């Protein structure tokens, strides 16, 4: 994951809203959003995409309400080839029952290259965003530490939390504007006939549009992270596609928790992008009642999509 916008308790109907892009080399094998079926008996179920090269994940959720999102820190001078895969960290959070402070103390940042890890414990009643922390390990790019996240709109890319890179500013603004355009009522406060899927689907469309923004930053606003000026420019939009097509935004995700008259639900939509501009995206989605009941967990569905770019 390389770009994450996160709105916590910023709207009564949608207490949790996440919009995120994953950028990677296209040659790296990846499995899209799914339930991991090779978990050992008794292990925590895991929902999310999977890096088939190292075996980890970048945005993972458990039915027990633990959610983790990972970005790498762009600091080539501080990369260590012998470091452990950062993708194991989200899985480790899901498999633990520890609070963020204890978990962070047990996972010192020195074992991995630079990263940001957003750690969530969702509200078991589905009425709020739950407890969230940002665990940062800059390894020379910025100071490490664990930070509690309060209500509002937060964001992280390949630098410290809320570093005002142009693409992060644009995504956070899109989150705030999308929520500001909604009525301030929670769904359970609306009459039953007014509770439908339109608000969630409209919100998701707005955020996918923001995630698809290909406008590069102005030259004067480009960061200096240790890569070449060309790469700084290519990496500066929300949606990345390098000229040779070898690297770019492989997938976009929108996750929202919605309070509804019949109970809360969690909607996760992931769009996987082809290398060619204008090619159809592959969309996968899942809707979970929140909290999940004793019934079997719903399956991820694939939805046909037309050209998105």
VOGU-3710 file (C-alpha; in Angstrom, 3 decimals, decimal comma):
1> xxxxxxxxxx> 0,000/0,000/0,000  1,316/3,421/-0,873  -1,522/5,882/-0,285  -4,149/5,758/2,462  -6,873/8,187/3,475  -8,723/7,425/6,694  -11,787/9,159/8,178  -12,513/8,245/11,806  -15,839/9,179/13,406  -16,140/12,080/10,973
11> xxxxxxxxxx> -19,764/11,303/10,026  -22,581/9,732/12,086  -23,691/7,350/9,327  -20,184/6,373/8,174  -17,959/6,259/11,285  -15,127/4,563/9,367  -14,070/5,313/5,817  -10,854/4,178/4,110  -9,624/4,931/0,585  -6,295/3,413/-0,438
21> xxxxxxxxxx> -4,068/2,629/-3,417  -1,489/-0,127/-3,625  1,490/0,576/-5,902  3,872/-2,203/-6,868  5,926/-3,697/-9,677  3,592/-5,634/-11,952  5,966/-8,564/-12,049  5,350/-9,214/-8,331  2,670/-11,928/-8,027  -0,427/-10,866/-6,119
31> xxxxxxxxxx> -3,760/-12,364/-5,116  -6,736/-9,989/-4,989  -9,208/-9,509/-2,121  -10,276/-12,922/-0,750  -10,603/-15,030/2,369  -7,275/-16,743/2,926  -8,216/-20,407/2,641  -4,924/-21,949/3,749  -5,172/-20,839/7,365  -4,479/-23,632/9,887
41> xxxxxxxxxx> -7,411/-25,043/11,891  -8,459/-22,674/14,653  -6,542/-19,715/13,209  -8,110/-16,284/12,890  -9,850/-15,884/9,506  -8,114/-13,317/7,299  -9,703/-11,163/4,597  -7,577/-9,156/2,168  -5,204/-9,302/-0,744  -1,986/-11,284/-0,594
51> xxxxxxxxxx> 1,580/-10,829/-1,771  2,374/-14,231/-3,267  6,119/-13,545/-3,313  6,632/-12,988/0,418  3,280/-14,265/1,688  2,138/-11,163/3,561  -0,571/-8,562/3,089  -1,014/-4,803/2,964  -4,666/-4,347/4,056  -6,101/-7,135/6,188
61> xxxxxxxxxx> -9,261/-7,585/8,279  -10,397/-10,268/10,707  -14,030/-10,950/11,703  -12,903/-10,258/15,265  -12,540/-6,618/14,261  -8,797/-6,149/13,862  -7,748/-4,232/10,769  -4,243/-3,308/9,590  -2,966/-1,223/6,684  0,672/-0,946/5,631
71> xxxxxxxxxx> 2,728/1,482/3,565  6,451/1,392/2,903  8,695/4,386/3,561  10,461/5,661/0,456  14,053/6,023/1,660  16,406/4,068/-0,652  19,492/4,945/1,373  18,043/3,159/4,403  16,892/-0,051/2,674  18,396/-3,305/3,958
81> xxxxxxxxxx> 18,100/-6,389/1,743  18,331/-8,706/4,745  15,299/-7,151/6,494  12,180/-9,212/7,108  9,156/-8,710/4,871  6,967/-5,835/6,037  3,907/-7,718/4,803  4,066/-10,014/7,826  3,182/-7,119/10,139  -0,534/-6,750/9,249
91> xxxxxxxxxx> -0,998/-10,498/9,632  0,754/-10,408/12,997  -1,655/-7,732/14,213  -4,689/-9,799/13,200  -3,331/-12,873/14,940  -2,726/-11,023/18,208  -5,098/-10,003/20,993  -2,726/-7,419/22,452  -3,481/-3,724/22,588  -1,504/-1,502/20,226
101> xxxxxxxxxx> 1,005/-0,355/22,853  1,919/-3,889/23,889  1,963/-5,159/20,322  4,246/-2,343/19,163  6,646/-2,996/22,042  6,865/-6,641/20,988  7,584/-5,745/17,349  10,609/-3,408/17,306  10,948/-1,591/13,975  14,573/-2,585/13,416
111> xxxxxxxxxx> 13,568/-5,979/12,009  11,943/-4,441/8,919  12,660/-1,693/6,439  10,867/1,619/6,911  7,095/1,416/7,144  3,884/2,897/8,449  1,318/0,575/9,982  -2,226/1,648/10,811  -3,669/-0,585/13,530  -7,411/-0,689/14,121
121> xxxxxxxxxx> -9,701/-2,438/16,587  -13,209/-1,857/15,288  -16,098/-0,963/17,575  -17,753/-4,321/18,365  -21,177/-2,655/18,284  -20,536/-1,096/14,886  -21,471/2,376/16,095  -18,037/4,003/15,889  -14,650/3,671/14,230  -13,092/1,922/17,223
131> xxxxxxxxxx> -9,523/2,396/18,460  -6,823/3,357/15,965  -3,062/3,865/16,161  -0,303/4,667/13,682  2,952/2,777/14,201  5,742/4,549/12,318  9,242/3,296/11,583  11,100/5,840/9,470  14,625/4,419/9,884  16,333/7,757/9,343
141> xxxxxxxxxx> 13,605/9,389/7,264  11,637/10,347/10,393  11,430/9,348/14,048  9,705/6,068/14,945  6,825/5,887/17,371  3,235/4,901/18,118  0,535/7,544/17,869  -3,143/7,289/18,802  -5,478/8,597/16,097  -8,484/10,671/17,107
151> xxxxxxxxxx> -11,624/11,607/15,174  -11,083/13,321/11,843  -9,400/12,720/8,501  -5,893/11,252/8,492  -3,598/10,123/5,720  -0,295/8,447/5,035  1,777/7,689/1,965  5,480/6,803/1,837  6,566/9,282/4,503  5,447/10,149/8,029
161> xxxxxxxxxx> 1,767/10,300/8,945  -0,006/13,313/7,408  3,095/14,526/5,537  1,522/17,100/3,175  2,521/15,588/-0,150  0,195/16,933/-2,873  -1,462/13,574/-3,552  -2,147/13,027/0,138  -3,627/16,500/0,483  -5,898/15,801/-2,495
171> xxxxxxxxxx> -7,076/12,461/-1,145  -7,767/13,818/2,337  -9,686/16,724/0,813  -11,731/14,296/-1,286  -12,605/12,291/1,830  -13,683/15,387/3,725  -15,691/16,759/0,794  -17,453/13,452/0,167  -18,543/13,200/3,790  -19,545/16,863/3,938
181> xxxxxxxxxx> -21,967/16,272/1,062  -23,970/13,694/3,027  -26,821/14,381/5,470  -25,542/14,413/9,042  -28,004/11,747/10,216  -27,110/8,171/11,029  -29,083/5,625/9,044  -30,895/4,340/12,131  -32,274/7,850/12,623  -33,810/7,841/9,145
191> xxxxxxxxxx> -37,169/6,268/8,259  -36,787/2,697/6,947  -37,798/3,689/3,426  -34,883/6,148/3,326  -32,273/3,515/4,179  -30,794/2,139/0,972  -27,450/1,495/-0,624  -27,313/4,714/-2,651  -25,304/6,769/-0,160  -22,628/4,092/0,267
201> xxxxxxxxxx> -22,336/3,447/-3,463  -22,153/7,170/-4,228  -19,490/7,611/-1,574  -17,477/4,728/-2,996  -17,679/6,140/-6,530  -16,454/9,527/-5,335  -13,491/7,978/-3,573  -12,546/5,736/-6,484  -12,544/8,868/-8,641  -10,154/10,536/-6,191
211> xxxxxxxxxx> -7,917/7,465/-6,130  -7,802/7,492/-9,952  -6,339/11,023/-10,126  -3,314/10,926/-12,454  -2,271/14,580/-12,093  1,402/14,844/-11,071  2,576/17,311/-8,483  3,954/20,644/-9,584  7,769/20,535/-9,845  8,153/22,830/-6,852
221> xxxxxxxxxx> 6,092/20,489/-4,668  7,887/17,250/-5,471  9,421/15,594/-2,398  13,060/14,611/-2,229  13,105/11,000/-1,075  16,304/9,752/-2,693  14,962/8,570/-6,046  15,632/10,349/-9,355  13,656/13,471/-10,349  11,844/11,435/-13,013
231> xxxxxxxxxx> 10,743/8,885/-10,445  9,668/11,601/-8,007  7,404/12,959/-10,751  6,087/9,543/-11,800  5,281/8,651/-8,188  3,606/11,962/-7,348  0,004/11,332/-8,563  -2,578/9,419/-6,566  -2,787/6,895/-9,421  0,588/5,835/-10,806
241> xxxxxxxxxx> 1,498/4,334/-14,153  5,176/4,627/-15,136  5,988/5,210/-18,827  7,243/1,650/-19,301  4,240/0,187/-17,454  6,404/-1,924/-15,151  5,331/-0,136/-11,974  2,097/1,482/-10,933  -1,142/1,378/-9,004  -2,161/-2,262/-9,019
251> xxxxxxxxxx> -5,316/-1,918/-6,941  -7,594/0,620/-5,270  -9,715/-0,097/-2,198  -12,633/1,596/-0,486  -13,782/0,277/2,880  -16,624/1,805/4,852  -18,545/1,034/8,009  -22,158/2,161/7,744  -24,703/2,456/10,530  -28,078/1,328/9,194
261> xxxxxxxxxx> -31,604/0,976/10,531  -31,288/-2,821/10,525  -27,791/-2,894/11,999  -24,332/-1,828/10,890  -22,520/-3,272/7,901  -18,999/-3,170/6,521  -18,507/-2,806/2,766  -15,127/-3,437/1,136  -14,623/-2,890/-2,581  -11,307/-3,554/-4,326
271> xxxxxxxxxx> -10,537/-2,699/-7,951  -7,541/-4,347/-9,611  -6,106/-2,322/-12,496  -4,652/-3,564/-15,751  -1,378/-2,187/-17,053  -3,016/-0,614/-20,111  -4,804/2,727/-19,737  -8,522/2,368/-20,432  -8,639/-1,367/-19,761  -11,474/-2,575/-17,502
281> xxxxxxxxxx> -10,784/-2,899/-13,810  -11,501/-6,138/-12,005  -13,797/-5,358/-9,079  -14,259/-7,571/-6,045  -16,512/-6,702/-3,128  -17,833/-8,084/0,115  -20,514/-6,895/2,538  -20,289/-8,062/6,150  -22,885/-7,442/8,853  -21,034/-5,741/11,680
291> xxxxxxxxxx> -20,375/-7,285/14,001  -20,487/-10,577/12,085  -22,994/-13,036/13,516  -22,726/-16,797/13,996  -23,740/-17,502/10,394  -21,147/-18,435/7,793  -19,085/-15,505/6,595  -20,190/-14,119/3,215  -17,966/-14,666/0,225  -16,151/-12,105/-1,891
301> xxxxxxxxx> -17,985/-11,452/-5,157  -16,474/-10,435/-8,473  -18,378/-7,706/-10,318  -17,907/-7,044/-14,062  -16,594/-3,556/-14,774  -16,320/-1,402/-17,863  -13,352/0,825/-18,698  -12,517/3,091/-15,792  -9,757/5,244/-17,251
//
